Structure formats: structure tokens, C-alpha cells
């Protein structure tokens, strides 16, 4: 499948586009090869003929390879080699990170402008035991610094880090997209994990950067079947692209040819495996597409409604209608709406948002009611993904993310990052507690059984009340990560503050209707997690589930408070940061003051206006000491064997969320295998113990290690 030449890859919400068209990245890893090198032009012709539009490279390419890719219409996602799989932070060799930075800079200066190159990876799978040893937050910061360096040299390229489930907590906050290598040989496990990636990514696209099956340990026909269901699950989950590992069984690690596994689509002699018949052909499963009624309620939205309706004209879905309910507008809204001949217009007296939404439902002929707002522009695939979610899971109600478009000026950028934006609240990766009304859909039969929206909610709070009543009625609300709408927040700081006051007023009504939902009678209590659109990596207050001794294959991060959206780069300035700090301070107080005012809780309002004085408690030193020791190791697998040996000696696994592997009394241990050369390793042991016990702890460690690994380096 040939792609356009000379056009860059861009982020398009939860997907990619190239040359103005939505593009699914259909990639295969290519090399590095042992000598002799293949004829790249001929080999990449085979890659393109197989249906791929992209190759992923792990080492810096030469011009000949890039030219061959371009001539064959292939995009290139490139990387460079550096020591990311070693102790590049805080170790004896502190130059590895700087060497990596230099390699990235020199490579991008040499070939970063080549038209075939569309994306760049700063690293690939930092080993999870090393990440724990160096510190997850410190490693994440280092990766983010490398991303900024790459972006500084080649701002036209998309930049990311190829992560994997054993260290999902390293997800960088500043990458252009989320990239994950996933090896799951069971279809249901892959299908169960992919929805989580949408939440880890936030507003960004998700690209699967490795998936494959070793035909040395599995039948070639099993590889073929695995690729078939991999494509189905990746497409159905709304991934922006996927990558097959690998093109050829010929593979090189460092200077050594790898002969222990065969992941390729072609054999070492160049002959094709059966999997090549299905590789490069990503297709999703077919599903029922019911009639959907899209409902927009508008009041004096002359400046906004046109863009919303134009986006609905472009929707790619076979059976839908668009209903606009005009809630008594006094500006030119009606004239704009009437200029779109496909719209069914319902005119009503000014009765508020809930009344207008109910009027839209009464006029609807669809099985599904899909609500969005007049300041939203829906994605072309919006209804497709919603219908797929209903068909696959049988949800009673369903929604997706709302993403702010790139702001046009400073105030809009500040508001896009400020707290208090409409957000989804998740009980699990797919089950929602709340979906904002700008991207909320419901089965019409369920809507009618619930009695629609309550008229008391004039401008806000209607969606919260509706979702809470759905939950109380035993209905299930789903979340479809790919079903997004562009939602332009308030365009001025004043309008933002006015909106937050209105939200507080709505919460006063919610408190009256749902008193059990308000903790301490003050603010609404959510059982789920409120998402902000930012990527979810390690941060202050986050908890990482490492598993026993850090051996869990899927080490998940849980964040108590999601980070706010970062300011758009081109609007970063001291003034914008100051406005954002003001918004962060004022927003919760405005809501609280409005809540108190409209519930006549004047005592609580007065108390909140008087600053309280708190004395900080002193943190006493606990006397613990940390010691790091390094020993010779025979092979990388020594870590697991040593953990078992320590368990036999009476040591216990630390808690799943502990940064330590083992414990005995007040003593904690952490192990890491550190690469020092080709097939050469050393064992790092970190001991945390009270000062009076640390020498005894070291002696016990060395006694258990035994003579084969006791020699100190």
C-alpha cells in the first residue's frame, strides 16, 4: 500500500493524519540485520507489496535505506542506539545518558529532515528492574528531557518512547503519542488490556509498536492466526496503528546474530511464512450499526453552531440524523442552523438545557440518542466508534473523551489547561461513573425509562444527575476511548470563571437531589477516577503495583489525582503560568462559594473566606541507612534464581506497591541486573536497614549469595 511522499505525519486527536487524510499506521520492524546486508530497495519493495505503509528501525539508518523506503512509499519510524538498558542514572558510568543525548542530536541533524522519516523514538523498553533501581520518576524525567532534545533538533517529527506493560509508569508526559510493545499470546488478554492504553495516553493516539510470535517455539500457522486476531483487536480498540515484530528471522543484537528465536514474517533464507498472507492487512470486525439521533441544544450560539454542524456533515456513518434544539435564541443562531439542509430544527421557548435536551429526544427517531454541544466539533469516526461500543458490550449509555483543539490565543490555552473542565470518571478501564454531556449517548429506551433529564438543571449538572440516576437504576455506562469530540473550552478567562460559578450553582442542586453523594456535605464524592486528558505516568501521589519483588509482567500505575493538562508549548510564558496558578487557586473556591451561596450555607461560606492557620508537623529521622553493593553475575536470569534463594533463607516479598523486593524485619532489599558488556552482567543489591543493623544485613546477603557471586567488583 503506497503512501504519499513528502508529507509529514501529524497527530489528529486519537489518531494520525498525513496529507490531510486520516491514516492508520501499519508498520513492521525492519532490522537490524547481520552481515551481509539485504538489498534494501528490493526488500522494502516486498514490505510495501505486503501491505505495510511504515517500517520501524532500532538503529540510526543511512541515506541509502531512507531513500529506498521513500522510493517504495514507506514511512520510517526511526531510533538510535544508546545504553538505555544499562544503569544510565546514578551509576558508575554517568556519561551514558549524555552519550544518548549526543547520539540523538547527531542522528537527527544528519537525517532528521529526510522526507521518509515521520517519527522518532528516544529509547525502547527501559528494563523494569533498572527503572526501579534508578527511580521511576527520575527515569521518566530523563526520557522527557530526551524527547525535548529531539523535538528541539527536529520539531517537524513526532517523538515518543516505546514503552511496555512492565514499566507503564514511565509513560512520558510530553511525547506526541503513546507507544507500547505488547506480547500477549492469548486474544482475550490482549483485548482486555488495550482499553487501558487509552487512559494511559490521555488525549494522545496509541500506537502498538511491537507484537509478534516466535515460530521456533510455536507453529507457523499459530503465528498466522495470532496476527489475524491482533489486527482485529487493535483496530476494534481504536488504536492509531500497530507494528508487527519482525520482517525477517535474520536479526542482530549488538555485534551478535540472534539465532535463539524466529519472529520474522520471512525466514532466514527469505522465503515467506504463512503469516505474511495476513500481515499488513489490518481490519476490524463488522458490527450492527443502528440509527443514531445526534442532538445539539443551543442558546445564542451564532458564533459556534456552524462549525459544530459542519463537522456533523462530515461524519462517516450510514444511518444518522441531526437534531438542533434552539432554546429561544435571540441572536442569529436560527439563520445559521437553517443554512444546513440536513438538520431537523426544533424551536422551543427558553427553558434551559435539560428541557431542550428532552425536546430533542422527543423528536428523535434513532435507537441511540447522541448528545454533543454547540462548542464541539465531532470527529469523523465518532458515531462509528460509539456504535461499535454498543454492539460489542451492550452498554446502556456510552461516551468518549472530549479533547480541546489547539488554542488560538493565550487565554484559551490557559483555560484548556485549567482545572474544572468536563471530564469522564472511570470505575475501570471501560466502565464509567460519569460521562460529560458534550459526548454522552444513551439508548432511547433507557432514556425514556429514566424519565430523561431533570428540568431543574438549567445550564449544568444535568449530565451528572443523569449518570448518577443511570447507575442507581442498575444501568451500565461505558467508555469508548476512540469516540472523541473536539471541545473548545471557554475562550476568555472571565467566561471560564463564570462557567465555574455556574458549575457550583449546579452542584447546589445536585447536593439537594443526591445528598449521599456529597462527602461531609461539602463537595461531590466520586468512587471512580476523574481523568484530565493528561498521560498517566508516575507522579506525586501515584502508586505503582510492581508485584512481588517487582516481577509482575503488568506493573500498573494508579494515580490518586490526575495531573492537569500541560500548557501548549507556544503559549508558555510567565504571564500564562501566572494565570494558570490563579485559575488553580480560584476554581475550587469559586465552586465552593457558589455551592454555599445557593444552598444558603452562609456559615460555611464565611468560614471558607477566613484563612486557616496550620502548624506543620516535624518529620523525625528514622535512622535508616541505604547501602549499594555490586557483585559479579553469571547471566541475566540470576535475579530470579537469587530471589528464590533468599526466600528459602526466610526473606519475604515486600508489598506489591513497595519499591523494594524483599524484607526481613526492618531490613529491605532491592535487586537489579546491570549490563556491563555483551552477555556480561553484574548484580546490584541495595540494602535499607537501621544504622546498627546494616553491616549484619550485608553479611547475611553475602552469605546467601554464595561464592559464585560474592566477588565484589
ABEGO torsion letter per residue (X at the ends): XBBBBGBBBBBBEABBBBGGBBBBBBBBBBOBBBOBBBBAAAAAAAAAAAGBABBBBABBBBAAAAAAAAAAGBBBBBBBBBBAABBABGBABAAAAAAAAAAAAAAAAAAAABAABABBBABBGBBAAAAAAAEAAAAAAAAAAAAAAAAAABAABBBBBBBBAAAAAABBAABABBBBBBBBABAAAAAAAAAAAAAAAEABBBBBABBBBBAAABBAAAAAAAAAAAAAAAAAAGBAEBBBOBABABBBBEABBBAABBABABBAAGBBBAAAAABGBBBBBBBBBBBBBBBBBBBGAAAAAAAAAAAAAABBBABBBBBBBBBGBABAAAAAAAABAABBBBBBBBAEAAAAAAAAAAABABABBBBBBAABBBBAAAAAAAAAAAAAAGBABBBBBBBBBBBABAAAAAAAABBGBBBBBBABAABBABBBAABBBBBAAAAAAAGEBBAABAABGAAAAAAAAAAAAGBBBBBBAABBBBBBBBABAAAAAAAAAAAAAAAAAAAAABAAABBGGABBBBABBBBAGBBBBBBBGBBBBAEBGGABABBBBBBABBBBBBBBAAABBAAAAAAAAAAAAAAAAAAAAAAAAAAGBAAAAAAAABBBBBBBBBBBBAGBBBBBBBBBBABAAAAAAAAAAAAAAGBBBBBAABABABBBEABBBBBBBBBAEBGBBBBBBBBBBBAAAAAAAAAAAAAAAEAAAABBX
